[in-house]
Amino acid sequence: MFARLQAQDVAETAAAEAVRANRTGGIDSARAAAEIAIGDKDPKAELVEIEATAEGSVRVVVEKDASTLLIHRIDFLSGFARARGRATADPPPV
């Protein structure tokens, strides 16, 4: 559960940075900004997906492995070993 909260927090930070970069540099700049924000916030997290809308919103999906020994050892719980966070950031009103 803690890993999911961390992944969500990282996703929100990455989306906020990406939407700023998207306004001036497009999706490539948004991806770079999201990657930097993720690395600064949690180096163990990774950007899985990023997309921008025509309106300027940016949606990111971030994943990270849960740091627990128990969950990795029990086969039927192994699906919970990967935490995912999703966030969308909207551009500021014009």
C-alpha positions as CSV (number, residue, x, y, z in Angstrom):
1,M,0.0,0.0,0.0
2,F,2.8,2.4,0.8
3,A,4.4,1.8,-2.6
4,R,1.2,2.7,-4.3
5,L,1.0,6.0,-2.4
6,Q,4.6,6.7,-3.4
7,A,3.9,5.9,-7.0
8,Q,0.9,8.1,-7.0
9,D,2.8,11.0,-5.5
10,V,5.6,10.6,-8.1
11,A,3.0,10.4,-10.9
12,E,1.4,13.7,-9.8
13,T,4.8,15.5,-9.6
14,A,5.8,14.1,-13.0
15,A,2.5,15.2,-14.6
16,A,2.8,18.7,-13.2
17,E,6.3,19.1,-14.6
18,A,5.4,17.5,-17.9
19,V,2.4,19.9,-18.4
20,R,4.7,22.9,-18.0
21,A,7.2,21.6,-20.4
22,N,4.5,20.5,-22.9
23,R,3.4,24.1,-23.3
24,T,6.7,25.3,-24.6
25,G,8.4,22.3,-26.1
26,G,5.8,19.6,-26.9
27,I,5.6,16.0,-25.9
28,D,9.4,15.3,-26.2
29,S,10.0,18.1,-23.7
30,A,7.2,16.9,-21.5
31,R,8.6,13.3,-21.5
32,A,12.1,14.7,-20.5
33,A,10.6,16.8,-17.7
34,A,8.6,13.9,-16.4
35,E,11.7,11.6,-16.4
36,I,13.7,14.2,-14.5
37,A,11.0,14.8,-12.0
38,I,10.6,11.0,-11.5
39,G,14.4,10.6,-11.0
40,D,14.5,13.4,-8.5
41,K,11.5,12.2,-6.5
42,D,12.1,8.4,-6.6
43,P,14.9,6.9,-8.7
44,K,13.3,3.5,-8.3
45,A,10.2,4.6,-10.1
46,E,9.9,4.6,-13.9
47,L,7.7,6.3,-16.5
48,V,5.6,3.7,-18.2
49,E,3.3,5.9,-20.3
50,I,2.8,9.6,-21.2
51,E,0.3,11.3,-23.4
52,A,-0.7,14.8,-24.1
53,T,-4.1,16.0,-25.4
54,A,-4.8,18.7,-27.9
55,E,-6.0,20.9,-25.0
56,G,-2.6,20.7,-23.3
57,S,-3.3,18.2,-20.6
58,V,-0.7,15.6,-19.8
59,R,-1.4,12.1,-18.4
60,V,1.5,10.0,-17.0
61,V,1.6,6.5,-15.6
62,V,4.4,5.6,-13.2
63,E,5.4,2.2,-11.8
64,K,7.7,1.0,-9.1
65,D,8.5,-2.2,-7.3
66,A,7.3,-2.5,-3.7
67,S,10.2,-2.8,-1.3
68,T,9.1,-5.8,0.6
69,L,10.7,-9.3,1.0
70,L,7.5,-11.1,1.8
71,I,5.3,-10.3,-1.2
72,H,8.0,-11.4,-3.7
73,R,8.2,-14.9,-2.0
74,I,4.5,-15.7,-2.2
75,D,3.4,-16.6,-5.8
76,F,-0.2,-15.6,-5.5
77,L,0.8,-12.2,-4.1
78,S,3.5,-11.4,-6.7
79,G,1.0,-9.2,-8.7
80,F,1.0,-6.8,-5.8
81,A,4.8,-6.3,-6.0
82,R,4.5,-3.6,-8.7
83,A,2.8,-0.4,-7.7
84,R,1.3,1.9,-10.3
85,G,0.4,5.6,-10.1
86,R,-1.6,7.6,-12.6
87,A,-2.0,11.4,-12.8
88,T,-3.3,14.0,-15.2
89,A,-2.3,17.6,-15.1
90,D,-4.2,20.4,-16.9
91,P,-2.5,23.5,-18.2
92,P,-3.3,26.7,-16.3
93,P,-6.2,28.7,-17.7
94,V,-5.3,31.3,-20.4
